[in-house]
Amino acid sequence: MKIFIHEDFLLQTDAARELYHDHAKKQPIIDYHCHLDPGYIANDHRFDNLGQLWLEGDHYKWRAMRTNGIDEKYCTGKESSDWEKFEKWAETVPYTMRNPLYHWTHLELKSGFGVDKLLNPGTAREIYEQCTGMLRTPEYSARGLMKKFDVRVVCTTDEPADNLEHHLSLKNEGFGIKVLPTWRPDKAMAVENAAVYRAYLEKLSEVSGVRITRFSDLIEALRNRHDFFASVGCRLSDHGIEAFYAEEYTQTAIEQIFDKVYGGRELTREEVLKFKSAMLYEGALMDWEKGWTQQFHYGAIRNNNTRLFNKLGPDTGFDSIGDFTVAKAMSRFFDQLDRDNRLAKTIIYNLNPRDNDMIATMIGNFQDGSVAGKIQFGSGWWFLDQKTGMEAQLNSLSNLGLLSRFVGMLTDSRSFISYPRHEYFRRILCNLIGNDVEQGLLPSSEMAFLGEVVENISYNNAKHFFNF
């Protein structure tokens, strides 16, 4: 029987196979955006079984299982065992064909555990037992998995009030893999609920040592924490936003808006947008001053299902692609910073594929020759983190920018077994370029240079761009 995930998986031409096996495959991994728990790394967490490793916190799988008619108790329920949840996932897998989960699942089994069998109800118990047995060995601890996939740098996603104790522990220990925090100040911008925001300000005030009663105090507290993050090795910020915010405002107006929400009064939509605009700008200045890279993940409509959000909370699989119109605000925001030559290195990630060409042209407006690829079109994110989505992003960037300067792939994952997504991306990249060579769209005489381009996108570009 032919093995599904074989050495030439997704590689359709000789040129693609040469680019992957001779160049992409051997590159280490820089995972510059993920949601791993740094405590798991600091404590070298051991996973009890494959179900725990694979299904804990994985809203991608939960969505598929619900769609397949699986009861919620096998997704997020506490009453079901890890094996029972895994069994229901195995029941679902055959029905995920043409969904990226089918590729991811079998690539993770093959690259992570050497398992060639397809996962289905008939193979579930055997695969579960085999992989669980391997997880009980030191090579398959949290750190072991990172070393197995030759990970060199990981950037987690962290909130300004976080004490970064695990990052500090790893830094002081001298752990060989860099585990760096990423500044994610979304809560400092979330003024839609006055009571929740006031509670957050009190927490931020406590950890920063700044008594926050005015807008200027808030900025001082954030600068204090920004400095602290930098001292622990932070090189990137990240913003999860619906759209870009670039409303006109005065400092007096922002101070009044802050006073209003601080006093417990709800803001109007216009006030919310002005406040978010001010916060996004102030944060961008901090990033520029330190030479950080700022990231913007935009375009999601979150928590669409009120009933299940109230029951299960956020990040449980009830988000979708939004259709926000953002080009003008995005341009205004970047231009506002660039006018004073204070625009930091930037990566933009869209969730709606209709924005691909818009972003690929927008980034060209603010390249200034100071850094190769200073403004980046980020890799396919979330719902676009699949073969079609990645190919579309690569094609837009190729047609309208410089693919060769792209900083490449990331996992954006909470799982320690998601590193094969880098392999998935590299195979897709090599196949795309290799097919162009075979069709005469790129010169076969330049295979050595194309190999260098593949190596750079896979690893070197990110290493130099982020100064790792």
Secondary structure, 3 states (H helix, E strand, C coil): CCCCCCCCCCCCCHHHHHHHHHHHCCCCEEECCCCCCHHHHHCCCCCCCHHHHHHCCCHHHHHHHHHCCCCHHHCCCCCCCHHHHHHHHHHHHHHHCCCHHHHHHHHHHHHHHCCCCCCCCCCHHHHHHHHHHHHCCHHHCHHHHHHHCCEEEEECCECCCCCCHHHHHHHHHCCCCEEECEECCHHHHCCCCHHHHHHHHHHHHHHHCCCCCCHHHHHHHHHHHHHHHHHCCCCEEEEEECCCCCCCCCHHHHHHHHHHHHCCCCCCHHHHHHHHHHHHHHHHHHHHHHCCEEEEEECEECCCCHHHHHHHCCCCCCCEECCCCCHHHHHHHHHHHHCCCCCCEEEEEECCHHHHHHHHHHHHHCCCCCCCCCEEECCCCHHHCCHHHHHHHHHHHHHHCCHHHCCCCCCCCCCCCCCHHHHHHHHHHHHHHHHHHHCCCCCHHHHHHHHHHHHHHHHHHHHHHCCC
